Amino acid sequence: MLQKIKRRILIEKELFSISDLSKSNQKSIIENNKTIFDQIRHKHQSYVKDISSPEMAMSLELANFIMEYCLKNKPKYLLDLGSGFSSYIFRLYQKNDPTGNVVVFSVDDNDDWLEKTKTFLIDEELSTDNLINLNTLINTNHNNYFDFILLDLNFIEVRKDYIKYTADLLKMNGVAIIDDVHKVEFLREVKKISNQNNLKLTNIRKKTIDCFGRFAIALNK
């Protein structure tokens, strides 16, 4: 108990200087797109039961936040760096975009998991275009290409090595969402790299925190 309180205090200290995202407009966006958010909720329930687990899969809170962001800001080039339920969210947004111009890349460093994601997307009748291995992405030039990225690759011990790389992939004014910054050591690494590269962070804890205490942070280029 004391350890949990100590870590909570450390997190609050690290987040203190980072601007907090207002909750404005969230309700109206969800209400105006109720069918999509109901679909996400039901699909997430089955996903954490049949494919992954609640503590390993992307949280419903983060899934809703990402769909809300996409519906509001309409990014055109998207990357989920760490495939899974996020691939479903990005490609559901793609499928429902009336312009038909949204491009999604789903990337993973585990080929077996990538194949599992592909099967899931096929079952959901969603696109499997640009479903690629991490090394394939690295060996092509996509710097300054993406409007919106989710960094949820592997465990944080690996993920921390891709924070700067993720920022390089963003267009100017692009946004990356970095998950699992409830782990204070990882949050400190995100802050350090952001400071070194003149990147802005936004606290989205209130919008993305789940029952396990996990939450994400937004990185703005």
Phi and psi in degrees as a GROMACS rama.xvg file:
@    title "Ramachandran Plot"
@    xaxis  label "Phi"
@    yaxis  label "Psi"
@TYPE xy
-62.8884  -37.9651  LEU-2
-64.1874  -40.0638  GLN-3
-65.594  -40.3495  LYS-4
-65.373  -41.5152  ILE-5
-62.0072  -44.5749  LYS-6
-66.2618  -36.2526  ARG-7
-62.8371  -42.0244  ARG-8
-64.6226  -41.0521  ILE-9
-64.0002  -41.0156  LEU-10
-63.4184  -46.1899  ILE-11
-59.3005  -39.3607  GLU-12
-64.6402  -43.0816  LYS-13
-68.7723  -30.8707  GLU-14
-86.0704  -11.9038  LEU-15
-56.1398  -41.0573  PHE-16
-88.4462  1.83385  SER-17
-101.096  129.868  ILE-18
-62.1819  141.208  SER-19
-96.8949  135.548  ASP-20
-77.2098  130.31  LEU-21
-67.6751  154.113  SER-22
-88.1368  5.71405  LYS-23
-60.7185  142.869  SER-24
76.9655  -10.8735  ASN-25
-60.1316  -45.7264  GLN-26
-62.4609  -44.6598  LYS-27
-65.7393  -38.8462  SER-28
-64.552  -43.9259  ILE-29
-66.4924  -42.5598  ILE-30
-64.2489  -36.5086  GLU-31
-77.7089  -11.3312  ASN-32
-131.29  42.6317  ASN-33
-57.8346  -37.8305  LYS-34
-61.2576  -43.0366  THR-35
-65.6199  -44.7142  ILE-36
-71.8369  -31.0045  PHE-37
-66.3375  -39.3257  ASP-38
-63.2487  -42.387  GLN-39
-62.157  -43.8177  ILE-40
-62.4683  -46.5841  ARG-41
-67.1052  -39.6869  HIS-42
-69.3807  -36.7993  LYS-43
-62.9157  -40.3431  HIS-44
-58.2314  -45.148  GLN-45
-73.7004  -32.9036  SER-46
-64.0575  -45.4667  TYR-47
-76.5003  -11.1411  VAL-48
-91.1235  -41.6045  LYS-49
-106.003  -22.841  ASP-50
-117.781  -47.9646  ILE-51
-124.807  -152.609  SER-52
-134.608  156.467  SER-53
-57.2368  -36.2776  PRO-54
-82.5499  -13.4972  GLU-55
-102.709  -33.5684  MET-56
-75.5483  158.791  ALA-57
-53.0298  138.711  MET-58
-72.9856  156.56  SER-59
-63.5527  -36.108  LEU-60
-61.2797  -44.3825  GLU-61
-69.5281  -38.5934  LEU-62
-59.3607  -45.8027  ALA-63
-63.9387  -41.0727  ASN-64
-61.693  -43.6348  PHE-65
-65.701  -42.4627  ILE-66
-64.8599  -41.1186  MET-67
-58.9147  -45.2662  GLU-68
-60.8691  -45.6901  TYR-69
-64.8412  -42.7556  CYS-70
-65.1915  -32.8745  LEU-71
-80.438  -43.3821  LYS-72
-102.07  -15.3398  ASN-73
52.0305  55.927  LYS-74
-64.6813  149.166  PRO-75
-101.035  -38.4921  LYS-76
-114.119  114.868  TYR-77
-123.927  149.243  LEU-78
-137.998  123.138  LEU-79
-102.756  110.31  ASP-80
-92.6461  88.2828  LEU-81
122.704  91.2729  GLY-82
-75.463  165.287  SER-83
148.272  -135.44  GLY-84
-64.4942  -27.4447  PHE-85
-61.0529  -34.8041  SER-86
-62.7233  -37.5732  SER-87
-64.1004  -45.539  TYR-88
-62.736  -49.102  ILE-89
-61.662  -40.5592  PHE-90
-82.4164  -23.0836  ARG-91
-67.8283  -42.6764  LEU-92
-60.4864  -44.624  TYR-93
-57.8079  -45.2919  GLN-94
-64.3625  -34.2983  LYS-95
-91.8378  -2.17201  ASN-96
-74.2399  123.793  ASP-97
-69.9424  -19.0326  PRO-98
-77.9106  -26.623  THR-99
71.8658  15.1976  GLY-100
-107.983  5.47324  ASN-101
-76.532  132.956  VAL-102
-114.446  127.645  VAL-103
-122.491  132.759  VAL-104
-112.182  133.431  PHE-105
-119.284  123.38  SER-106
-128.602  142.173  VAL-107
-147.189  158.978  ASP-108
-98.746  5.16863  ASP-109
-121.887  109.182  ASN-110
-65.1498  -34.5061  ASP-111
-64.9008  -42.9706  ASP-112
-69.402  -35.0271  TRP-113
-61.5254  -39.7584  LEU-114
-68.3585  -36.1411  GLU-115
-65.0972  -40.598  LYS-116
-63.0975  -41.7027  THR-117
-59.7335  -45.4373  LYS-118
-61.2452  -42.2728  THR-119
-61.186  -44.8909  PHE-120
-65.7526  -39.4608  LEU-121
-62.7979  -43.8163  ILE-122
-60.376  -31.6333  ASP-123
-91.3893  5.80064  GLU-124
57.1804  44.4713  GLU-125
-115.703  158.851  LEU-126
-62.3637  143.59  SER-127
-115.446  17.2168  THR-128
-62.469  145.859  ASP-129
57.7595  39.2666  ASN-130
-97.7047  100.283  LEU-131
-134.572  160.648  ILE-132
-72.3475  149.499  ASN-133
-55.574  -42.3181  LEU-134
-62.2649  -33.7638  ASN-135
-64.028  -42.2099  THR-136
-64.0706  -44.7124  LEU-137
-62.2026  -35.3407  ILE-138
-82.5034  2.16989  ASN-139
-118.32  158.012  THR-140
-94.6312  102.719  ASN-141
-119.459  21.0739  HIS-142
-60.5316  140.214  ASN-143
57.9142  36.5363  ASN-144
-109.08  -38.5791  TYR-145
-95.2298  142.748  PHE-146
-83.8108  -31.4204  ASP-147
-148.935  131.737  PHE-148
-135.495  140.12  ILE-149
-108.065  122.822  LEU-150
-100.952  104.377  LEU-151
-141.743  37.9282  ASP-152
-83.297  127.812  LEU-153
54.3904  -155.278  ASN-154
-92.3035  164.535  PHE-155
-62.4914  -25.6254  ILE-156
-62.3289  -30.317  GLU-157
-90.9154  -43.3492  VAL-158
-57.976  -34.6735  ARG-159
-60.5168  -25.8692  LYS-160
-76.8702  -6.53256  ASP-161
-115.481  11.2399  TYR-162
-66.6963  -50.9733  ILE-163
-64.649  -41.2853  LYS-164
-58.9544  -43.122  TYR-165
-59.9817  -45.117  THR-166
-61.3942  -38.1309  ALA-167
-64.8271  -29.2239  ASP-168
-75.0709  -19.4949  LEU-169
-76.7135  142.297  LEU-170
-67.8852  163.189  LYS-171
-60.1293  134.051  MET-172
74.0285  8.0764  ASN-173
-73.8778  164.818  GLY-174
-127.821  134.97  VAL-175
-118.777  134.915  ALA-176
-101.512  124.493  ILE-177
-112.543  119.035  ILE-178
-89.4293  161.536  ASP-179
70.8203  32.5564  ASP-180
-83.2868  7.57385  VAL-181
-66.1469  -17.7232  HIS-182
-84.7472  109.633  LYS-183
-59.9499  -33.7209  VAL-184
-64.4128  -38.3215  GLU-185
-70.6214  -41.1197  PHE-186
-59.4867  -41.6063  LEU-187
-62.7163  -37.7258  ARG-188
-66.943  -41.7965  GLU-189
-60.7757  -44.3957  VAL-190
-64.3352  -41.4782  LYS-191
-62.1358  -48.3284  LYS-192
-67.2912  -36.3055  ILE-193
-63.2121  -44.3639  SER-194
-64.3607  -40.4728  ASN-195
-65.986  -24.3978  GLN-196
-117.855  16.5774  ASN-197
55.4715  43.5709  ASN-198
-102.696  148.968  LEU-199
-100.989  138.564  LYS-200
-110.004  146.283  LEU-201
-128.322  131.184  THR-202
-78.093  113.28  ASN-203
-116.037  27.2811  ILE-204
-58.0123  -46.7787  ARG-205
-60.6226  -30.0066  LYS-206
-88.2536  -19.3225  LYS-207
-121.048  -3.97254  THR-208
-69.9035  137.375  ILE-209
-115.679  -173.864  ASP-210
-67.4254  -17.43  CYS-211
-91.9467  -1.85441  PHE-212
86.1845  4.08663  GLY-213
-73.7734  144.051  ARG-214
-155.836  169.83  PHE-215
-118.657  172.129  ALA-216
-134.83  150.98  ILE-217
-101.6  135.111  ALA-218
-112.837  124.767  LEU-219
-112.561  128.611  ASN-220
